[in-house]
């Protein structure tokens, strides 16, 4: 069985550049955990202040289905 997923984009707030695309389960608890751990990982890997990284749901990818 294929699990339902939502698609998100991560942005660097200082540059407004997209730095990552990710799909997460629609389960709110697991999804939030994946999003926050990805945000932390991106901050560490890219040397960016975590407060400068945000994510939004990628509506464009949702409509391509």
HTML snippet that shows the backbone in 3Dmol.js (N, CA, C, O; Angstrom):
<script src="https://3Dmol.org/build/3Dmol-min.js"></script>
<div id="view" style="width:600px;height:400px;position:relative"></div>
<script>
const pdb = `
ATOM      1  N   UNK A   1       0.838  -1.184   0.000  1.00  0.00           N
ATOM      2  CA  UNK A   1       0.000   0.000   0.000  1.00  0.00           C
ATOM      3  C   UNK A   1       0.885   1.251   0.000  1.00  0.00           C
ATOM      4  O   UNK A   1       1.828   1.345   0.786  1.00  0.00           O
ATOM      5  N   UNK A   2       0.591   2.182  -0.855  1.00  0.00           N
ATOM      6  CA  UNK A   2       1.350   3.428  -0.958  1.00  0.00           C
ATOM      7  C   UNK A   2       0.801   4.426   0.055  1.00  0.00           C
ATOM      8  O   UNK A   2      -0.404   4.672   0.114  1.00  0.00           O
ATOM      9  N   UNK A   3       1.697   4.991   0.844  1.00  0.00           N
ATOM     10  CA  UNK A   3       1.321   5.963   1.861  1.00  0.00           C
ATOM     11  C   UNK A   3       1.128   7.339   1.220  1.00  0.00           C
ATOM     12  O   UNK A   3       1.925   7.755   0.380  1.00  0.00           O
ATOM     13  N   UNK A   4       0.067   8.039   1.622  1.00  0.00           N
ATOM     14  CA  UNK A   4      -0.179   9.395   1.132  1.00  0.00           C
ATOM     15  C   UNK A   4       0.938  10.317   1.605  1.00  0.00           C
ATOM     16  O   UNK A   4       1.412  10.206   2.735  1.00  0.00           O
ATOM     17  N   UNK A   5       1.352  11.229   0.729  1.00  0.00           N
ATOM     18  CA  UNK A   5       2.426  12.144   1.080  1.00  0.00           C
ATOM     19  C   UNK A   5       2.085  13.564   0.639  1.00  0.00           C
ATOM     20  O   UNK A   5       1.302  13.784  -0.285  1.00  0.00           O
ATOM     21  N   UNK A   6       2.701  14.514   1.332  1.00  0.00           N
ATOM     22  CA  UNK A   6       2.635  15.924   0.942  1.00  0.00           C
ATOM     23  C   UNK A   6       4.032  16.336   0.526  1.00  0.00           C
ATOM     24  O   UNK A   6       5.023  15.774   0.994  1.00  0.00           O
ATOM     25  N   UNK A   7       4.106  17.315  -0.351  1.00  0.00           N
ATOM     26  CA  UNK A   7       5.386  17.784  -0.869  1.00  0.00           C
ATOM     27  C   UNK A   7       5.671  19.181  -0.315  1.00  0.00           C
ATOM     28  O   UNK A   7       4.779  20.025  -0.228  1.00  0.00           O
ATOM     29  N   UNK A   8       6.940  19.404   0.059  1.00  0.00           N
ATOM     30  CA  UNK A   8       7.347  20.675   0.654  1.00  0.00           C
ATOM     31  C   UNK A   8       8.612  21.193  -0.002  1.00  0.00           C
ATOM     32  O   UNK A   8       9.416  20.432  -0.540  1.00  0.00           O
ATOM     33  N   UNK A   9       8.769  22.537   0.059  1.00  0.00           N
ATOM     34  CA  UNK A   9       9.990  23.209  -0.386  1.00  0.00           C
ATOM     35  C   UNK A   9      10.606  23.882   0.831  1.00  0.00           C
ATOM     36  O   UNK A   9       9.903  24.473   1.651  1.00  0.00           O
ATOM     37  N   UNK A  10      11.933  23.785   0.941  1.00  0.00           N
ATOM     38  CA  UNK A  10      12.672  24.488   1.990  1.00  0.00           C
ATOM     39  C   UNK A  10      13.382  25.669   1.353  1.00  0.00           C
ATOM     40  O   UNK A  10      14.024  25.530   0.312  1.00  0.00           O
ATOM     41  N   UNK A  11      13.265  26.834   1.982  1.00  0.00           N
ATOM     42  CA  UNK A  11      13.865  28.072   1.492  1.00  0.00           C
ATOM     43  C   UNK A  11      14.887  28.600   2.483  1.00  0.00           C
ATOM     44  O   UNK A  11      14.778  28.392   3.692  1.00  0.00           O
ATOM     45  N   UNK A  12      15.890  29.292   1.935  1.00  0.00           N
ATOM     46  CA  UNK A  12      16.788  30.099   2.751  1.00  0.00           C
ATOM     47  C   UNK A  12      16.160  31.489   2.768  1.00  0.00           C
ATOM     48  O   UNK A  12      16.073  32.146   1.730  1.00  0.00           O
ATOM     49  N   UNK A  13      15.731  31.927   3.917  1.00  0.00           N
ATOM     50  CA  UNK A  13      15.033  33.205   4.062  1.00  0.00           C
ATOM     51  C   UNK A  13      15.901  34.395   3.662  1.00  0.00           C
ATOM     52  O   UNK A  13      15.377  35.410   3.202  1.00  0.00           O
ATOM     53  N   UNK A  14      17.213  34.288   3.829  1.00  0.00           N
ATOM     54  CA  UNK A  14      18.105  35.400   3.508  1.00  0.00           C
ATOM     55  C   UNK A  14      18.256  35.604   2.006  1.00  0.00           C
ATOM     56  O   UNK A  14      18.420  36.734   1.546  1.00  0.00           O
ATOM     57  N   UNK A  15      18.201  34.509   1.231  1.00  0.00           N
ATOM     58  CA  UNK A  15      18.400  34.600  -0.215  1.00  0.00           C
ATOM     59  C   UNK A  15      17.140  34.287  -1.017  1.00  0.00           C
ATOM     60  O   UNK A  15      17.101  34.529  -2.224  1.00  0.00           O
ATOM     61  N   UNK A  16      16.124  33.758  -0.371  1.00  0.00           N
ATOM     62  CA  UNK A  16      14.885  33.296  -1.012  1.00  0.00           C
ATOM     63  C   UNK A  16      15.118  32.177  -2.025  1.00  0.00           C
ATOM     64  O   UNK A  16      14.285  31.951  -2.903  1.00  0.00           O
ATOM     65  N   UNK A  17      16.243  31.481  -1.907  1.00  0.00           N
ATOM     66  CA  UNK A  17      16.522  30.341  -2.782  1.00  0.00           C
ATOM     67  C   UNK A  17      15.946  29.068  -2.193  1.00  0.00           C
ATOM     68  O   UNK A  17      15.981  28.859  -0.980  1.00  0.00           O
ATOM     69  N   UNK A  18      15.407  28.208  -3.072  1.00  0.00           N
ATOM     70  CA  UNK A  18      14.965  26.887  -2.645  1.00  0.00           C
ATOM     71  C   UNK A  18      16.222  26.047  -2.413  1.00  0.00           C
ATOM     72  O   UNK A  18      17.097  25.983  -3.277  1.00  0.00           O
ATOM     73  N   UNK A  19      16.310  25.406  -1.249  1.00  0.00           N
ATOM     74  CA  UNK A  19      17.489  24.600  -0.961  1.00  0.00           C
ATOM     75  C   UNK A  19      17.178  23.111  -0.878  1.00  0.00           C
ATOM     76  O   UNK A  19      18.094  22.291  -0.823  1.00  0.00           O
ATOM     77  N   UNK A  20      15.880  22.750  -0.867  1.00  0.00           N
ATOM     78  CA  UNK A  20      15.546  21.334  -0.778  1.00  0.00           C
ATOM     79  C   UNK A  20      14.073  21.124  -1.097  1.00  0.00           C
ATOM     80  O   UNK A  20      13.232  21.966  -0.782  1.00  0.00           O
ATOM     81  N   UNK A  21      13.768  19.991  -1.726  1.00  0.00           N
ATOM     82  CA  UNK A  21      12.401  19.520  -1.914  1.00  0.00           C
ATOM     83  C   UNK A  21      12.282  18.209  -1.151  1.00  0.00           C
ATOM     84  O   UNK A  21      13.222  17.414  -1.135  1.00  0.00           O
ATOM     85  N   UNK A  22      11.141  17.978  -0.523  1.00  0.00           N
ATOM     86  CA  UNK A  22      10.970  16.746   0.243  1.00  0.00           C
ATOM     87  C   UNK A  22       9.498  16.335   0.227  1.00  0.00           C
ATOM     88  O   UNK A  22       8.607  17.182   0.162  1.00  0.00           O
ATOM     89  N   UNK A  23       9.261  15.042   0.287  1.00  0.00           N
ATOM     90  CA  UNK A  23       7.918  14.493   0.435  1.00  0.00           C
ATOM     91  C   UNK A  23       7.847  13.819   1.792  1.00  0.00           C
ATOM     92  O   UNK A  23       8.749  13.072   2.173  1.00  0.00           O
ATOM     93  N   UNK A  24       6.770  14.085   2.522  1.00  0.00           N
ATOM     94  CA  UNK A  24       6.614  13.528   3.864  1.00  0.00           C
ATOM     95  C   UNK A  24       5.233  12.890   3.987  1.00  0.00           C
ATOM     96  O   UNK A  24       4.315  13.234   3.242  1.00  0.00           O
ATOM     97  N   UNK A  25       5.091  11.960   4.931  1.00  0.00           N
ATOM     98  CA  UNK A  25       3.781  11.343   5.156  1.00  0.00           C
ATOM     99  C   UNK A  25       2.749  12.377   5.578  1.00  0.00           C
ATOM    100  O   UNK A  25       3.091  13.385   6.195  1.00  0.00           O
ATOM    101  N   UNK A  26       1.494  12.130   5.248  1.00  0.00           N
ATOM    102  CA  UNK A  26       0.437  13.071   5.627  1.00  0.00           C
ATOM    103  C   UNK A  26       0.105  12.993   7.109  1.00  0.00           C
ATOM    104  O   UNK A  26      -0.577  13.873   7.632  1.00  0.00           O
ATOM    105  N   UNK A  27       0.573  11.960   7.793  1.00  0.00           N
ATOM    106  CA  UNK A  27       0.397  11.842   9.240  1.00  0.00           C
ATOM    107  C   UNK A  27       1.043  13.059   9.897  1.00  0.00           C
ATOM    108  O   UNK A  27       2.257  13.239   9.802  1.00  0.00           O
ATOM    109  N   UNK A  28       0.252  13.890  10.557  1.00  0.00           N
ATOM    110  CA  UNK A  28       0.738  15.170  11.090  1.00  0.00           C
ATOM    111  C   UNK A  28       1.923  15.011  12.037  1.00  0.00           C
ATOM    112  O   UNK A  28       2.879  15.783  11.957  1.00  0.00           O
ATOM    113  N   UNK A  29       1.880  14.034  12.922  1.00  0.00           N
ATOM    114  CA  UNK A  29       2.950  13.864  13.894  1.00  0.00           C
ATOM    115  C   UNK A  29       4.247  13.437  13.216  1.00  0.00           C
ATOM    116  O   UNK A  29       5.295  14.030  13.473  1.00  0.00           O
ATOM    117  N   UNK A  30       4.199  12.427  12.362  1.00  0.00           N
ATOM    118  CA  UNK A  30       5.401  11.967  11.661  1.00  0.00           C
ATOM    119  C   UNK A  30       5.880  13.006  10.666  1.00  0.00           C
ATOM    120  O   UNK A  30       7.083  13.227  10.527  1.00  0.00           O
ATOM    121  N   UNK A  31       4.953  13.644   9.976  1.00  0.00           N
ATOM    122  CA  UNK A  31       5.316  14.659   8.990  1.00  0.00           C
ATOM    123  C   UNK A  31       6.049  15.827   9.613  1.00  0.00           C
ATOM    124  O   UNK A  31       7.064  16.275   9.079  1.00  0.00           O
ATOM    125  N   UNK A  32       5.556  16.327  10.731  1.00  0.00           N
ATOM    126  CA  UNK A  32       6.183  17.457  11.424  1.00  0.00           C
ATOM    127  C   UNK A  32       7.582  17.068  11.900  1.00  0.00           C
ATOM    128  O   UNK A  32       8.513  17.870  11.824  1.00  0.00           O
ATOM    129  N   UNK A  33       7.724  15.844  12.388  1.00  0.00           N
ATOM    130  CA  UNK A  33       9.031  15.366  12.854  1.00  0.00           C
ATOM    131  C   UNK A  33      10.033  15.326  11.703  1.00  0.00           C
ATOM    132  O   UNK A  33      11.182  15.733  11.871  1.00  0.00           O
ATOM    133  N   UNK A  34       9.613  14.844  10.549  1.00  0.00           N
ATOM    134  CA  UNK A  34      10.497  14.768   9.381  1.00  0.00           C
ATOM    135  C   UNK A  34      10.865  16.173   8.908  1.00  0.00           C
ATOM    136  O   UNK A  34      12.024  16.432   8.585  1.00  0.00           O
ATOM    137  N   UNK A  35       9.897  17.070   8.865  1.00  0.00           N
ATOM    138  CA  UNK A  35      10.160  18.439   8.415  1.00  0.00           C
ATOM    139  C   UNK A  35      11.159  19.152   9.324  1.00  0.00           C
ATOM    140  O   UNK A  35      12.084  19.800   8.835  1.00  0.00           O
ATOM    141  N   UNK A  36      10.984  19.041  10.625  1.00  0.00           N
ATOM    142  CA  UNK A  36      11.883  19.728  11.555  1.00  0.00           C
ATOM    143  C   UNK A  36      13.278  19.112  11.564  1.00  0.00           C
ATOM    144  O   UNK A  36      14.269  19.832  11.682  1.00  0.00           O
ATOM    145  N   UNK A  37      13.367  17.784  11.442  1.00  0.00           N
ATOM    146  CA  UNK A  37      14.702  17.167  11.410  1.00  0.00           C
ATOM    147  C   UNK A  37      15.420  17.516  10.105  1.00  0.00           C
ATOM    148  O   UNK A  37      16.642  17.668  10.096  1.00  0.00           O
ATOM    149  N   UNK A  38      14.682  17.642   9.016  1.00  0.00           N
ATOM    150  CA  UNK A  38      15.270  18.047   7.741  1.00  0.00           C
ATOM    151  C   UNK A  38      15.744  19.498   7.818  1.00  0.00           C
ATOM    152  O   UNK A  38      16.813  19.837   7.310  1.00  0.00           O
ATOM    153  N   UNK A  39      14.957  20.336   8.445  1.00  0.00           N
ATOM    154  CA  UNK A  39      15.332  21.744   8.620  1.00  0.00           C
ATOM    155  C   UNK A  39      16.635  21.861   9.411  1.00  0.00           C
ATOM    156  O   UNK A  39      17.514  22.642   9.048  1.00  0.00           O
ATOM    157  N   UNK A  40      16.758  21.097  10.471  1.00  0.00           N
ATOM    158  CA  UNK A  40      17.979  21.098  11.279  1.00  0.00           C
ATOM    159  C   UNK A  40      19.164  20.571  10.479  1.00  0.00           C
ATOM    160  O   UNK A  40      20.250  21.148  10.531  1.00  0.00           O
ATOM    161  N   UNK A  41      18.969  19.488   9.747  1.00  0.00           N
ATOM    162  CA  UNK A  41      20.042  18.905   8.934  1.00  0.00           C
ATOM    163  C   UNK A  41      20.527  19.891   7.879  1.00  0.00           C
ATOM    164  O   UNK A  41      21.731  20.025   7.662  1.00  0.00           O
ATOM    165  N   UNK A  42      19.598  20.579   7.223  1.00  0.00           N
ATOM    166  CA  UNK A  42      19.971  21.561   6.194  1.00  0.00           C
ATOM    167  C   UNK A  42      20.771  22.714   6.798  1.00  0.00           C
ATOM    168  O   UNK A  42      21.730  23.189   6.190  1.00  0.00           O
ATOM    169  N   UNK A  43      20.382  23.164   7.988  1.00  0.00           N
ATOM    170  CA  UNK A  43      21.107  24.249   8.651  1.00  0.00           C
ATOM    171  C   UNK A  43      22.536  23.822   8.948  1.00  0.00           C
ATOM    172  O   UNK A  43      23.476  24.581   8.710  1.00  0.00           O
ATOM    173  N   UNK A  44      22.704  22.620   9.464  1.00  0.00           N
ATOM    174  CA  UNK A  44      24.040  22.130   9.809  1.00  0.00           C
ATOM    175  C   UNK A  44      24.882  21.916   8.558  1.00  0.00           C
ATOM    176  O   UNK A  44      26.027  22.363   8.499  1.00  0.00           O
ATOM    177  N   UNK A  45      24.327  21.240   7.564  1.00  0.00           N
ATOM    178  CA  UNK A  45      25.089  20.922   6.349  1.00  0.00           C
ATOM    179  C   UNK A  45      25.493  22.162   5.564  1.00  0.00           C
ATOM    180  O   UNK A  45      26.552  22.183   4.938  1.00  0.00           O
ATOM    181  N   UNK A  46      24.659  23.191   5.594  1.00  0.00           N
ATOM    182  CA  UNK A  46      24.922  24.386   4.790  1.00  0.00           C
ATOM    183  C   UNK A  46      25.469  25.559   5.595  1.00  0.00           C
ATOM    184  O   UNK A  46      25.725  26.626   5.036  1.00  0.00           O
ATOM    185  N   UNK A  47      25.650  25.378   6.887  1.00  0.00           N
ATOM    186  CA  UNK A  47      26.166  26.456   7.729  1.00  0.00           C
ATOM    187  C   UNK A  47      25.245  27.658   7.770  1.00  0.00           C
ATOM    188  O   UNK A  47      25.703  28.800   7.779  1.00  0.00           O
ATOM    189  N   UNK A  48      23.938  27.399   7.796  1.00  0.00           N
ATOM    190  CA  UNK A  48      22.929  28.460   7.794  1.00  0.00           C
ATOM    191  C   UNK A  48      22.246  28.480   9.159  1.00  0.00           C
ATOM    192  O   UNK A  48      21.957  27.429   9.730  1.00  0.00           O
ATOM    193  N   UNK A  49      21.990  29.670   9.673  1.00  0.00           N
ATOM    194  CA  UNK A  49      21.225  29.814  10.915  1.00  0.00           C
ATOM    195  C   UNK A  49      19.865  29.151  10.723  1.00  0.00           C
ATOM    196  O   UNK A  49      19.184  29.421   9.734  1.00  0.00           O
ATOM    197  N   UNK A  50      19.461  28.289  11.653  1.00  0.00           N
ATOM    198  CA  UNK A  50      18.219  27.530  11.510  1.00  0.00           C
ATOM    199  C   UNK A  50      16.999  28.445  11.379  1.00  0.00           C
ATOM    200  O   UNK A  50      16.019  28.079  10.730  1.00  0.00           O
ATOM    201  N   UNK A  51      17.051  29.626  11.988  1.00  0.00           N
ATOM    202  CA  UNK A  51      15.949  30.572  11.872  1.00  0.00           C
ATOM    203  C   UNK A  51      15.790  31.149  10.476  1.00  0.00           C
ATOM    204  O   UNK A  51      14.776  31.778  10.176  1.00  0.00           O
ATOM    205  N   UNK A  52      16.785  30.940   9.618  1.00  0.00           N
ATOM    206  CA  UNK A  52      16.723  31.430   8.238  1.00  0.00           C
ATOM    207  C   UNK A  52      16.139  30.403   7.277  1.00  0.00           C
ATOM    208  O   UNK A  52      15.968  30.687   6.091  1.00  0.00           O
ATOM    209  N   UNK A  53      15.835  29.219   7.780  1.00  0.00           N
ATOM    210  CA  UNK A  53      15.300  28.162   6.918  1.00  0.00           C
ATOM    211  C   UNK A  53      13.822  27.965   7.246  1.00  0.00           C
ATOM    212  O   UNK A  53      13.450  27.777   8.405  1.00  0.00           O
ATOM    213  N   UNK A  54      12.994  28.011   6.219  1.00  0.00           N
ATOM    214  CA  UNK A  54      11.572  27.753   6.410  1.00  0.00           C
ATOM    215  C   UNK A  54      11.078  26.851   5.293  1.00  0.00           C
ATOM    216  O   UNK A  54      11.754  26.676   4.279  1.00  0.00           O
ATOM    217  N   UNK A  55       9.900  26.283   5.483  1.00  0.00           N
ATOM    218  CA  UNK A  55       9.334  25.389   4.470  1.00  0.00           C
ATOM    219  C   UNK A  55       7.870  25.733   4.246  1.00  0.00           C
ATOM    220  O   UNK A  55       7.179  26.234   5.133  1.00  0.00           O
ATOM    221  N   UNK A  56       7.427  25.446   3.034  1.00  0.00           N
ATOM    222  CA  UNK A  56       6.026  25.616   2.675  1.00  0.00           C
ATOM    223  C   UNK A  56       5.595  24.413   1.856  1.00  0.00           C
ATOM    224  O   UNK A  56       6.416  23.740   1.234  1.00  0.00           O
ATOM    225  N   UNK A  57       4.302  24.154   1.866  1.00  0.00           N
ATOM    226  CA  UNK A  57       3.779  23.059   1.061  1.00  0.00           C
ATOM    227  C   UNK A  57       3.903  23.433  -0.410  1.00  0.00           C
ATOM    228  O   UNK A  57       3.592  24.557  -0.806  1.00  0.00           O
ATOM    229  N   UNK A  58       4.358  22.482  -1.208  1.00  0.00           N
ATOM    230  CA  UNK A  58       4.562  22.715  -2.637  1.00  0.00           C
ATOM    231  C   UNK A  58       3.280  22.349  -3.384  1.00  0.00           C
ATOM    232  O   UNK A  58       3.098  21.207  -3.807  1.00  0.00           O
ATOM    233  N   UNK A  59       2.415  23.314  -3.534  1.00  0.00           N
ATOM    234  CA  UNK A  59       1.111  23.107  -4.168  1.00  0.00           C
ATOM    235  C   UNK A  59       1.272  22.697  -5.641  1.00  0.00           C
ATOM    236  O   UNK A  59       0.494  21.884  -6.139  1.00  0.00           O
ATOM    237  N   UNK A  60       2.257  23.242  -6.329  1.00  0.00           N
ATOM    238  CA  UNK A  60       2.474  22.934  -7.749  1.00  0.00           C
ATOM    239  C   UNK A  60       2.716  21.451  -7.950  1.00  0.00           C
ATOM    240  O   UNK A  60       2.191  20.876  -8.903  1.00  0.00           O
ATOM    241  N   UNK A  61       3.488  20.813  -7.089  1.00  0.00           N
ATOM    242  CA  UNK A  61       3.782  19.384  -7.213  1.00  0.00           C
ATOM    243  C   UNK A  61       2.542  18.561  -6.877  1.00  0.00           C
ATOM    244  O   UNK A  61       2.364  17.468  -7.416  1.00  0.00           O
ATOM    245  N   UNK A  62       1.684  19.070  -5.994  1.00  0.00           N
ATOM    246  CA  UNK A  62       0.463  18.368  -5.643  1.00  0.00           C
ATOM    247  C   UNK A  62      -0.495  18.304  -6.828  1.00  0.00           C
ATOM    248  O   UNK A  62      -1.171  17.294  -7.020  1.00  0.00           O
ATOM    249  N   UNK A  63      -0.560  19.370  -7.624  1.00  0.00           N
ATOM    250  CA  UNK A  63      -1.485  19.406  -8.739  1.00  0.00           C
ATOM    251  C   UNK A  63      -1.006  18.628  -9.949  1.00  0.00           C
ATOM    252  O   UNK A  63      -1.789  18.381 -10.865  1.00  0.00           O
ATOM    253  N   UNK A  64       0.274  18.230  -9.977  1.00  0.00           N
ATOM    254  CA  UNK A  64       0.808  17.465 -11.104  1.00  0.00           C
ATOM    255  C   UNK A  64       0.367  16.014 -11.084  1.00  0.00           C
ATOM    256  O   UNK A  64       0.515  15.319 -12.089  1.00  0.00           O
ATOM    257  N   UNK A  65      -0.167  15.539  -9.979  1.00  0.00           N
ATOM    258  CA  UNK A  65      -0.552  14.131  -9.849  1.00  0.00           C
ATOM    259  C   UNK A  65      -1.636  13.734 -10.801  1.00  0.00           C
ATOM    260  O   UNK A  65      -2.061  12.579 -10.806  1.00  0.00           O
TER     261      UNK A  65
END
`;
const viewer = $3Dmol.createViewer("view");
viewer.addModel(pdb, "pdb");
viewer.setStyle({}, {cartoon: {color: "spectrum"}});
viewer.zoomTo();
viewer.render();
</script>
